[in-house]
Amino acid sequence: MKLFFWQNMVSPHQVPYIRELAQLGHDVTYITTEPMSPDRRELGWPELSLGTIPIILNPDTSTVAELISTSTPGSVHFIAGARGTPLGRLVAKECKRHCRRVGIVTEGPDTRGPGGIVRQVIYSLERLVIGRSFNFILAIGHQGVDWFTKRGYPPDIIFPFLYTVESSTTIQSVTNNVFEMIFVGRLVDLKGVDLLLTALSDLDGFRLTIIGDGPQEGRLKALALKLRLTDHVKFVGTLSNTDAQSSIAKADLLVLPSRKDGWGAVVNEALQAGTPVICSDVCGAASLLTNPWAGETFKSEQIDTIKEVLSRWISKGTVTPTQRKKIKSFTKRIEPLSVARYVDRVLAHVYFDAPRPVAPWLDLADKDT
């Protein structure tokens, strides 16, 4: 099947499964406005390879129109950002005009505050216009599924989805002397690092490494000093992606205390390394933490709940190699090839009446694997 992926940048969290779709025999073309965003480079991400997949960079309006109008009726167009980017909006419009098969890969928006109410109205109205042309929605995380369901899209076109990371074949055999926690990400309000520091202020028996930088770095360092956490907390700034993953693999717990997070791919990376994760319930990646031995979720922005969960995991002690192997065994369900096969089955269901697939990371038939 001919597949077109339209994205605003080369995404490290989508390229892995897209490459695997090509390996499964699909004829894939990747169209994007830029190779990689500057903030991704600042976070230490390496340049990504699409393998043999042809890539079209920054197409103009006429090129987009030609690609869609000359594509066969049986081809499928995947849009990331059908309303949030100029390219996505144009592709959605052209696909509708030429009656092409089209689906979107998308997170749910920020629903907090007055802006969230406005977005509810806008998205509900858009469903009646451009949304009628969508054959499927690959909705990132449980919030994405809930959002598009509540906006009135038919449940049978909404499929749970996730972001992917490159497969990892090794795990660390390290056992720490002190319980090592880690946070990896931008130091911005949405990530909730201030909530994590506040929750840790009454606890002991741990070390926390904070990897990343951002506009709140100075404020967070001052907060750590105020809370007398300087002996427990280390800010190391931005590391290369390789070094960050190595640090994750040596930790006993990754913490993602976000106030809003469409997914949180660092959760994938931690689980692939055999490192347990706790994250807030507004992280899309909370969907991966259904096994109690792999992690836990907590109510976002509730300090007492965060403190309770942190205390429980610290009391469990450091992670053993056996525990890491058990966590790692689960992640075959979120590897790029597994996700590509799921997308393949979604297409077979939508266009050829095959049985509706279950997302492999949500399939509880063999929960303890």
C-alpha positions in Angstrom: 0.0 0.0 0.0 1.3 3.5 -0.8 1.6 5.6 2.4 2.3 9.3 2.7 3.4 10.7 6.1 3.0 14.4 6.4 4.7 15.9 9.4 6.0 19.3 10.5 9.5 17.9 11.3 11.4 14.6 11.2 10.1 13.2 14.5 12.3 10.9 16.6 9.2 9.5 18.1 7.5 8.5 14.8 10.3 7.7 12.4 11.1 4.3 14.0 7.7 2.7 13.3 7.4 4.4 9.9 10.7 2.7 8.8 9.3 -0.6 9.9 6.2 0.0 7.8 8.5 0.2 4.8 10.2 -3.0 5.9 6.7 -4.7 6.0 6.3 -3.9 2.3 4.5 -0.6 2.2 5.7 2.1 -0.3 6.3 5.0 2.1 7.0 8.6 1.3 7.9 11.1 4.1 7.1 14.8 3.7 8.1 17.4 6.3 8.8 21.1 6.7 12.2 20.6 8.4 14.7 17.9 9.3 14.6 18.4 13.1 13.5 21.2 15.3 16.1 23.3 17.1 14.8 22.3 20.6 15.3 18.6 19.7 18.9 19.3 18.8 19.4 21.2 22.0 18.1 18.1 23.9 20.9 16.1 22.3 18.9 14.2 19.7 21.0 12.7 16.9 20.0 13.3 13.3 17.6 10.5 12.2 17.9 8.2 9.3 14.8 7.3 7.2 16.7 4.5 5.6 15.5 4.0 2.0 12.3 6.0 2.5 12.3 9.0 0.2 11.9 12.4 2.0 10.5 15.6 0.6 11.5 18.7 2.6 9.5 21.9 2.9 7.2 21.4 -0.1 5.4 24.5 -1.5 1.7 24.7 -2.0 1.8 23.5 -5.6 4.0 20.5 -4.7 1.6 19.4 -2.0 -1.4 19.7 -4.3 0.3 17.7 -7.0 1.5 15.0 -4.6 -2.1 14.5 -3.4 -3.9 14.9 -6.7 -1.6 12.4 -8.5 -1.6 9.9 -5.6 -3.7 6.8 -6.4 -7.2 6.5 -4.7 -5.9 3.5 -2.8 -3.0 5.4 -1.2 -3.3 6.6 2.4 -2.2 10.0 3.8 -1.2 10.2 7.5 -1.3 13.8 8.8 0.4 14.9 12.0 -1.1 18.2 13.0 -4.1 18.5 10.7 -5.0 21.8 12.3 -1.9 22.9 14.3 0.5 23.4 11.3 0.1 25.1 7.9 1.3 21.9 6.2 -1.2 19.8 8.0 -4.1 22.1 7.3 -3.2 22.2 3.6 -2.9 18.5 3.3 -6.2 17.9 5.0 -7.9 20.4 2.7 -6.4 18.8 -0.4 -7.2 15.2 0.6 -10.8 16.2 1.2 -10.9 18.0 -2.2 -9.5 15.0 -4.0 -11.4 12.3 -2.0 -8.2 10.6 -0.8 -7.9 8.2 2.1 -6.7 10.1 5.1 -6.1 9.7 8.8 -4.5 11.8 11.5 -1.8 11.0 14.1 -2.4 13.4 17.0 -2.4 14.2 20.7 -5.3 15.7 22.5 -4.8 19.5 23.2 -4.3 21.2 26.5 -7.7 21.2 28.2 -6.8 23.3 31.2 -8.3 26.7 31.9 -10.4 29.0 29.6 -8.4 28.0 26.6 -9.4 24.4 27.1 -13.1 25.4 26.9 -12.5 27.3 23.7 -10.7 24.3 22.2 -13.6 22.1 23.0 -15.9 24.3 20.9 -13.4 24.7 18.0 -12.6 21.0 17.7 -16.2 20.0 17.9 -17.0 22.4 15.0 -14.1 21.2 13.0 -15.4 17.7 13.2 -18.4 18.8 11.2 -16.1 20.3 8.5 -12.7 18.8 7.8 -13.2 16.0 10.4 -15.8 14.3 8.2 -13.0 13.3 5.8 -10.9 11.4 8.4 -11.0 7.6 7.9 -9.1 7.0 11.2 -7.6 8.8 14.1 -4.4 7.4 15.7 -5.0 9.2 19.1 -1.9 9.5 21.3 -2.5 8.3 24.8 -5.7 7.9 26.8 -6.3 11.7 26.7 -6.2 11.6 22.9 -8.8 8.9 22.8 -11.0 10.6 25.3 -10.7 14.0 23.6 -11.7 12.9 20.1 -14.5 10.7 21.5 -16.0 13.6 23.4 -15.7 15.8 20.3 -18.2 13.5 18.6 -16.0 11.4 16.4 -17.3 7.9 15.8 -15.5 5.5 18.3 -14.9 3.0 15.5 -12.5 5.3 13.7 -10.5 6.2 16.9 -7.5 3.9 17.7 -5.2 4.2 20.7 -1.7 5.2 19.7 1.7 6.1 21.1 5.1 7.5 20.3 7.9 5.2 19.7 11.7 5.3 20.3 14.5 3.3 18.8 14.7 -0.3 20.0 17.3 -1.1 22.7 18.8 -4.5 23.0 20.8 -4.2 26.3 20.0 -3.4 29.9 22.4 -2.4 32.7 23.2 -5.0 35.4 24.0 -2.3 37.9 22.6 -2.4 41.5 22.9 1.0 43.2 23.9 1.6 46.8 21.5 4.5 47.1 18.1 4.7 45.5 18.7 6.7 42.3 15.9 8.7 40.8 16.1 10.6 37.5 14.1 13.2 35.5 14.9 13.9 31.9 13.2 16.7 30.0 12.8 20.4 29.5 12.8 22.5 32.6 9.5 24.2 31.9 6.3 24.6 34.0 4.4 21.9 32.2 6.9 19.2 33.2 6.2 19.8 36.9 9.7 19.5 38.3 8.8 22.0 41.1 6.1 19.5 42.2 8.7 16.7 42.3 11.1 18.8 44.4 8.4 19.8 46.8 7.2 16.2 47.3 10.8 15.1 48.0 11.4 17.7 50.6 10.2 15.5 53.5 11.8 12.3 52.2 15.2 10.8 52.6 17.3 7.8 51.3 17.5 8.9 47.6 19.4 10.9 45.0 17.7 12.7 42.2 19.5 13.6 38.9 17.8 16.2 36.7 18.9 16.1 33.1 17.8 19.0 30.8 17.6 22.7 30.8 15.1 25.4 30.2 13.7 28.7 31.4 12.9 27.4 34.9 16.4 26.1 35.6 17.4 29.0 37.9 14.0 28.9 39.7 14.2 25.2 40.3 17.8 25.3 41.6 16.7 28.1 44.0 13.8 25.9 45.1 16.1 22.9 45.7 18.3 25.2 47.9 15.3 26.5 49.8 14.0 23.0 50.5 17.5 21.9 51.6 17.7 19.3 48.9 21.1 20.2 47.5 22.7 17.1 49.0 20.1 14.9 47.3 19.5 16.7 44.0 22.0 17.2 41.1 21.3 19.3 38.0 23.5 18.1 35.1 22.1 20.2 32.2 21.6 18.8 28.7 23.3 15.5 27.7 23.5 13.8 24.4 20.7 11.3 23.8 23.1 8.4 24.2 24.4 9.7 27.6 20.9 10.5 28.8 19.7 7.0 28.0 22.8 5.5 29.8 21.8 7.5 32.9 18.2 6.3 32.7 19.4 2.7 32.4 21.4 3.0 35.6 18.5 4.7 37.6 16.1 2.9 40.0 13.2 5.1 39.0 12.3 7.6 36.4 9.8 10.3 37.4 7.7 12.4 35.0 5.5 14.7 37.2 4.0 16.6 34.2 1.0 19.0 34.5 0.3 18.2 30.8 2.1 15.8 28.6 0.7 14.4 25.3 2.8 11.3 25.7 6.3 11.4 27.3 8.6 9.2 25.2 11.2 9.2 28.0 8.8 6.6 29.7 9.4 4.3 26.7 13.1 4.7 27.0 13.1 3.9 30.7 11.0 0.8 30.4 13.1 -0.4 27.5 16.1 -0.1 29.8 14.4 -2.0 32.5 13.9 1.1 34.7 10.6 1.5 36.5 8.6 4.7 36.0 6.2 6.8 37.9 4.3 9.6 36.1 1.3 11.8 36.5 -2.1 10.6 35.2 -2.1 13.4 32.6 0.9 11.8 30.8 -0.2 9.8 27.7 2.5 7.3 28.5 0.6 6.4 31.8 -1.1 3.9 29.5 2.1 1.8 29.7 2.1 1.5 33.5 -0.6 -1.1 33.9 1.8 -3.6 35.6 2.6 -2.7 39.2 6.2 -4.1 38.9 6.9 -1.6 36.0 5.6 1.6 37.6 2.7 3.6 38.9 0.8 6.8 38.2 -0.3 9.5 40.5 -2.8 12.4 40.4 -1.3 15.4 38.7 -0.4 18.3 40.9 -1.3 16.6 44.2 1.8 16.9 46.3 0.7 14.5 49.0 -0.1 11.8 46.5 3.2 12.3 44.7 5.0 12.1 48.1 3.1 8.9 49.0 4.0 7.2 45.7 7.7 8.3 45.9 8.0 7.1 49.4 6.6 3.7 48.5 9.1 3.2 45.7 12.0 4.4 47.7 11.1 1.9 50.4 11.1 -0.9 47.8 14.8 -0.4 47.4 17.1 -0.4 44.4 16.2 -2.3 41.3 17.8 -5.7 40.7 18.9 -7.1 37.4 16.1 -9.7 37.5 13.5 -6.9 37.9 15.0 -5.0 35.0 14.7 -8.0 32.8 11.1 -8.4 33.7 10.3 -4.8 32.8 12.3 -5.1 29.6 10.3 -8.1 28.5 7.1 -6.0 28.4 8.6 -3.5 26.0 8.5 -5.8 23.0 4.9 -4.6 22.7 6.0 -1.0 22.1 9.0 -1.7 19.9 8.8 -0.1 16.4 8.1 -3.3 14.6 5.2 -4.2 17.0 3.7 -0.7 16.5 4.1 -0.9 12.7 2.3 -4.2 12.6 -0.5 -2.6 14.7 -0.8 0.2 12.1 -0.9 -2.3 9.4 -3.8 -4.1 11.1 -5.6 -0.7 11.6 -5.4 -0.1 7.9 -6.6 -3.6 7.1 -9.6 -3.0 9.5 -10.5 0.4 8.1 -10.2 -0.4 4.4 -10.6 -4.1 4.1 -13.0 -5.1 6.9 -10.4 -7.1 8.9 -11.1 -7.5 12.6 -10.5 -4.4 14.7 -7.0 -4.7 16.3 -6.1 -4.3 20.0 -3.1 -2.0 20.6 -0.4 -4.4 21.8 0.6 -2.3 24.8 -3.1 -2.4 26.0 -3.6 -6.1 25.3 -4.0 -7.6 28.8 -4.4 -11.2 27.6 -0.9 -11.9 28.8 -0.4 -9.0 31.3 2.5 -10.4 33.2 4.8 -10.9 30.3 
